[in-house]
Amino acid sequence: MILFDFIKRANPPDLGRMLLLTSVAGIANALLVVMVNLVAELVAEAERPDIWHWLAFVMAFVLYYLCDNRALLLANRIIEGLLRDLRVNVAAKLRRTELQTLDDVGRGELYAMVSQETNHLSVTFPLLINSFQQAILLAVSLVYLAYLSVPALIVFVVVVVLGIVGYLNINTRFRTTLAELGRCQGKMLDSISDIIDGSKELILNTRRSEAVFADYEDLSRTGHRLMVGAGEYWVSMVLLSVLMVYSMLGIVGFIFPLYVPAHSTIVFQLVATLMFCIVPLTLIVAHSPMFVRAEVGLRSIISLEQQLDAAPGVDPATARALAEPYRDFQRIGYRNLVFNYRAKSGDAEFSLGPLNLEVERGELIFLVGGNGSGKSTTLRLITGLYPVESGQIEIDGEVLAKNEVPGFRELFSAIFADFHLFDRLYGQEGRDPEEVNRLIREMGLSSKLRYVDGRFSELHLSTGQRKRLALIAALLEDRPIYIFDEWSAEQDFHFRQHFYNRILPDLKAKGKTVIAVTHDDRFWHVADRVIKLDLGGVEWEKKGKELEATP
């Protein structure tokens, strides 16, 4: 089982201590069973247990309690440490992974695996340790059962074997159902995200709202069906254990006294011992659905890890080192770049390019074009976020090798149309708060928030305000190249003027290169060049001063 392979990652001494404590607790628990049976036998013979019986019982209980307590606490510490390492490793691999790989995996599935499945493992592992202890109790109890009656042991083994056959049959279907359920829950997270994040669009368009809700309802029905199916398999497992219990008790209680000589005198002990054998077996069976769920979830996480390992990626420190030779670049050339969006089948769904573009250091370039002309994808392509299928990038005449792209990306600071706003200046923790608050005032946000204790006090802002806050973070990064994707789209006219007539010229004056996607034709004259794109190809190119400002 992959669950056991995962547990083996723990520190061997800690794992050894936990198994030792669990084993001792299981043996002590079994000794309690034997002591109870011996005392019951004495009472049945009209005798009383002496002080040694009491002392042995109390010592066995104290040993069981202390070892079980320490084992479970240690198990909790071990699993939480393993899960912490698992989450950190997955997060580390995610930040090194290429954007296209993350898009292919899907956000909902990532959220479900990293949070939901690891939380389930956290709950399951102590139960696994308890089941191991119950298995030891069962083993000792079976030895005692063999001492009392070999035929009773044979009945127990036969019934359990038949039960295991039935369990494996149920377990196979249960495991398949849980795998389908995991995929369905990932899709449900994506769908509910559409409902929450797209609430404005849904309120304005009831047909779209109904369609999105219908999709969520369909996924919810599928999830409900799978959950009900999983519950039915769990009930089948529980009832199977009940069937096993009463089959054994019926045979020993009703048949043995009639057909097995000398068993009528020990039938009471046999029934009690069988009950002690059945309790740990029942607990193991009752916990088994959670183990199956944990196994399926862990397998999904391990599969994600392997997928991320197989995908190209570079450590951030390596990327920063690779960027050093390019920081003083003078010219970037994009030669016949072609990119294809591909379905999971591998078929191209959308093609962009060939793109041919020259970018000079300190140049201000506007990219224009109609909706669907590939402007946003072009930005991802020229920043190195998307891999090119053909063509090449040249820096000062030198061809950029594929393994050098992560360093090339370090030249850019970008605000994309689907940008994410962080609540603090990660990577710039030493910034002077007064400098940040000055920019906040300049952007007209001082009535909304402040930069206090290393973070922004408020992120619940309008889209235009959020873009201004993202611009502050970008300006503070002080990168050689700035990318803006329709930054001014949600700004009022005052801030549009401020962006085009003040911020962009200031960046140019500092020697920064700016590439901005825009529809604001009244400000096109500000740019050094205006380039119209169509599916990633250049349709026309003009100097900004040739384009008169329109009122």
N, C-alpha and C positions, 0 to 999 in steps of 0.2 A: 504493500500500500504506500502511496505517495505521502500519506500522512505520517507514517513512521520514518520515511526518508527525511521528511521535514524536521521531525523531532531530533533526528540524529545530528542536526546542525548545532544543537546546544553544546555548551561547554561539557566535555566528557565527565569531569569530576562532579559537577552539579547533577548531571543526568544519572551518574552512578549512585550518588547519595539519595536521589529521589527514588530510584528503583529499589534500593536497599530498604529505605524507610517504608515504601509501599509493600514490599515483600514481607517485612516484619509485621506490619499492620495486618496484612492478610492472614498470616500464620496465627497471630494473636487472636484475630477474629474467629478463626477456625477452632482455636483452643477453647474459646468461649462456648462454641457449639458443643464441643465434646464435654465440657464441664456441665453444661445445662443438661445434657443427656444422662450423664453419670448421676447427677443429683436427682433427676426424675426417676431413674432406676432405683435409687435408694429409697425415695419416698414411696414408690410402688411396692417396695418390699417392707414397708412400715419402719424404715430406719430414718435417722436424721443425719444430715451432713455435718461433719465436724469442722473444727476451726481451720484445718488444712484445706478443706474444700473451699471454705470462704476465702481464705488467703490466696489460694490459687486463682479463684475467680476474679478477685479484686486486682491482683497483679496482672492478669491477662488483659483485663479491661483497661487499666492504666497504661499498659504497654501499647495496646491498640489505639487508645485515644491520643496519646502523645505522638506516636509515630504517624498516625493518620493525619493529625493536625499539621505536623511538620512537612509531611509529604505533599499535602494539598497546597500549603503556602509556598513551598519550593516549586511545585508544578506551576502555580500561578506566575511566580517570578520568571520561570524559564520561558513559558509561552509568551508572556508579555514582552520579554526581551527578544524572542524570535520574531514576533509580529512587528515590534519596533524596527528591527533590522530589515524585515521584509518590506515594510512601508517605505523606509528610507531608501532601500535599494531600488524599489520600483520608481520612486520619485526621482532618484538620481538618474536612472535610465531614461525616464520620461523627458527630463530637461536636456539630455544629450541626443534625443531622438529627433530625426528630421520631421518637419511639419507634415509632410505628405503621409508619413506612417501614422502619426497621431490622428489625422483626418480619416484614414482607413479604418483604424480601430474603433473610433466612435467615442464621443464624450460620455454618453450614458453608460456604456459598458465599462469604461475606465472608472467612473465614479462607483459603480456597483461593486467592482472587484476590489478596489483599494480600500473602500470604507465598509461596505456591507459584509463582504465575505471575510475580511480580517476580523471584524467584530464577532462574527459567528464562530470563527476559530477560537477566539478568546474565551467564549462560553463553553465550547466543546472540549477543550483540552483537559480541564479538571475532571470532566466526566469520563474521559478516556483513562485517566489515572485511577479513578474510582473503579472503573470496569476491570482494570488490571488487578486491582486488589480483590475484587469479587472473583476473578478467575482463580487467584491463589486460594481464596476461601473455598471455592468449588473443588479445586484439586484435592485439598486436604480433606474436605467433607467426603469426597468420593473414596479416598483411602479408608476413612472410617466406615463408610457404607460397605466397602468390600470386606472389612473385618467383621461386620455384623452379618452380611449375607451376600454371597457371590451372585445368586439368582437375582436379587434386587438390583445389584449393580448392572447385571446384563440387561434387565428391563429398562433401567435408566438410560444406558448407552444406546440401546436399540431405538427407544423413543426419541432421544436427542438427535441421533443420526437422521431419522425420518424428518424430524423438525428442521434440521439444517438443510436438507434437500428442499423442503418447502420454502425455507427462508431465502436460499440462494435464488430460487425462481422468482420470488417477490422482489428481492433486492435488485436483480437485473433490470426489471421494469421500473423500479423506484429510482434507480440511478439515472436511467434515460430520461424520466420525467423531470428530475431535478436539473439536469443539464439544459433541457428545453426551457424550464422555468427561469434559470439564470439568464439565458439569452433574452427571454421575453421581458424580464424586469429591466434589463439594460435599455431595451427599446421604449419601455414605459417611462424611464427617466428622461430619455430624449423627448418623448412626446409631452410630458408634463412641463418640461423646460420650454417647449414651444408655447404652451398655454400661459406660463408665467412671464417669460421674457417677451413674448409677442402679444401681450394683453392689449396694448393700444391698437395694434393692427386688427386684432380679432373683434374688438368693440366696434371699430369702424366698418368692418366687413362681416356681416352676419353669416353669409354663405361660407366664407373662409372659416369662421368660428365653428359653424356646424360641421364642416369637413374635418377640421382638426380634432374636435370633440368626438366625432364618429370614429376617427382613427384611434384615439385614446380609449374609447369605449370598447372597440374591437380588441385592442391589446389587453384591456382590463378583463374582458370576457375570457380571452385565451389564458391569461394569468390565473383567473379564478378556476377555470377548468383544470389547469395543471396543479394548482394548489389543492383542489378537491381530490384529484387523482392521487397526489402525494399523500394526502391525509388518509385516503382509502387503503393505500399500501401500508401506511403506518398502523392503521387499525388491524389490517390482516396480520401483521407481524405480532401485535399484542395478543390477538385472539389465538394465533398459532401457539404462543407460549402458554396461554390458558389451557388450550387443548392438550398440550404436552403434560401440564401439571396434573390435570384431572385423569388423564389416561394412566399415568404412573400410580397415582394414589388409588385409583379404582382397581388396578391389577393387584397391588400390594395389599390393599385393605379387604378386597372381596374374594380374590382368587387364591392368593398365597395360603391363607388359613385352611382352605379346602383341599388343595392339591400339593402343597409343598410342606413336607414333614418338619415339625419343630418350629415353624414360623409363627404359630399362633401365640407363642409365649413372648416373642420379641417384636410382634407387629407394631406395638406402640412406639418402640424405639425406631423401627424402620420408617414409620410415617413421619416421625419428628425429624429424622435425619434427611429423608427425602425433601421435606419442606425446607430444611436448611440448604440443601443442594439446589432446590428450585429457585429460592429467593435470589441468589447471585446470578443464576442463569436468566431469570426474568428481567433483572436490572440490566444485564448486558444486552438482551434483546430490545428492551425499551429504549436504551440509549443508541442502539445501532442506527436508527434513521438519522440522528444528528451526526453520527460518524460518517455516514454516506454523504450527507449534505456538506460536511466539512471537507470530505475527500473531493467531491465535485468542485466546490469552490476553490480549494487549494490547487487543484489541477488547472483550473482556469487561470489563476494567478501565475502559476509556474509557466503555463503556456504563453501568457502575456510577457513574462520575463524573457522567455526564449525568443519570442517575436521581436522584442525590443533589442535583444542581444544580436539577432541576425540582421537588424536594420542598421544602416550606416549612421554613424554618430561620432562626435569628438568631444572629449572632456573640455569644459570651459577654460581651464588654465592653458591647455594646449592651443585652443582657439585664440586666446589673447596673445600667446607667443607667436602664432602664425600671422597675426595682424601687423606686427611691428614693421616688416619690410614695406607695407603698403600705406602707412600713415602719411607719408609725404608724396603720395601719388600726384601726378599732374594730369593724367588722361586715362579714362576707362573706355574701352571699346567693346561693344556687344556685336558679335559677328554671327549672323544667320541663326540666332537662337530660336529653337522650336521646342514647344512643350505640349504634351497631350494629357488631358484628363482621361483616366482610364477606369472602366468598370472593373469589378472584381474578377470578371471573366478575362480581363486583359484587353478587351476591345476599346479603342479610342472613342470617347464620347464627345470630346471637344478639343480642337486643335488651335494652337496659338503660334503665330510667327509665319515666316521667319522674320525676326527682329534685328534690324541693323541700326545701331545708335552709337554716337560719340558723345562722351561727357567730359567737359574740361573742368579742372579744379576751379572753384569759386564761381561756377556758372549757375544761373537761375533758369530752370527749365520748367515749362508748363506742359503737361500731357492732357490733351483734350480728345473728345470723341463721344459718340452717342452711347446710350446704355447698351451693354452687351458687347462693346467693342474690345473688351479685354484689358481695360486700363488697370484695374486692381490686380489681375493676374500678372500683368506686365511688371507691376511693382514688386510682386513676390519673386518674379523671375530675375529681375535685375539686382535685387538684394541678395540673391542666392538662397532664398527660402525654399524655392521649388527647383528641383534638378532639371537641367536641360537634357532633352533627348538627342539633340544635335546642335552644332554650333559651338562657339567658344567665347570666353571672356578674356580680354587682354588688359593688362595694367601696364601703362608706359611701354607698350609694345611686347611685353612678356605674357605668354599664354598662362592663364590661371589653371593650375592642375586641380583635379577633382578633390584631392585630399587637402587642398589649400582654401577651399570655399569657406569653411568655418572661420578662418582668419579674415577673409574678405568681408564676411558679414559684420565683423566687429567695427567696420568703418561707418555703419549706418545707425541712425536713430530715426525711428519711424512712428507715425501715428496712422494706423490703417483705419479703414471704415469700421471694422469690427474690433477696434482696439479694446484692450483690457486696462482698467485703471487700478493701480495698486494704492493701498492706503498709506504707504511710506516710500521713501526714496531708497529702495534696495540698491546696495552697491555704492551709495553716496551718503552713508550714515553720518559722516563728519561735516556735512554742510552746515554753514552758519544759518540758524533759524531766521535771523533778520534778513538775510539775502533772499531766502525763500518767501518770507512774508512780504517783502518788497515786490516780488514778482506777482504774488497773489493780489496785492493792491493794484498793480499795473493792469492785471487781467480783470479787474472789477469784481473780484470774488471775496474781498475782505469782509463784506457783510454776511457771507455764507460760512466761511471757515477760516481757520488759522493753522499754521504749521507749529504744533506743540508736542514736546516730548518725542521728537523724531517721527511724527506721523501727522497726516492731515486729519483735522478734527471732524470732517464731514465728507461723505462721498455720495450721499443721496441728493444729487443735483440734476438739473436738466441736461439734455444731451450736449447742448452748446457749452454749458458750464463745465461739464465733464471733459470736453475736448480742450477747453482752456487750461484746465488743471493738468491734463496729459501733456499739453504744450509746455507748461512750466517744467515738468519732469524731463521732457526731451531737451529743452534749452540747457538745463543744468548738466545733462550728460556730456555736452560739448564734444560731439562726434564730428568728424570731417564732412559727412554727408547727411542731409536731412530729407526724409521722405514724408510727404503729406498726402493723404488720400481723401479728397473732398473735405478738408478740415473746416472750411468756411461755410459748409452747407447749412448748418444749424445756427449760425451766428447772425446777430442783427447787423444792420448796415454799419454802425459805428465800429464794431469789432472786425467786420470784414475790411473796412478801410485801414484799421490799425494793423491787421495781419499783412495786407498787401503793400501798404505804403510805409510801414515802420518795421515790423518784425522781419519780413523777408529781405528788405534792403540791408538791415543791420547784420543779418547772417551773411549776406554776400560781402559786406564790407569787412567782415572778420575772416574772409577767405573760405567760408563754408560753401559747399555745393548743395543746392536745393533742387529736388525734383518733386513737383506737386501736380496732382491730378486736380483739375478744376473745371467748372462750368461758368465761372464768373468772367464772361468775355469783356466786361467793362474795365477789367484790370489786366488784360493780357499784355498791354504795353509795358507793364512792369518787368516782364520776363526778358531774358536775353534771347531765348528761343521759345516758340510755341510749336508743339509737334502734335499733329492729329493722328490718332491710331485707329486702325480697323483690324480686329482680331490679332492684335499684337504686331501687326505690320505698320510701317510708317506710310500714311496716305499723303500727307504734305508736311512741310516744315517751313516756318517763317520766323524772321526776327521780330522780337516783341515791339520794337520801335516802329515797325512797319504797320502795326495794328493800332489804329487810333482808339483812344478810350471812348466808350459810348456812354451817353448820359443814363 
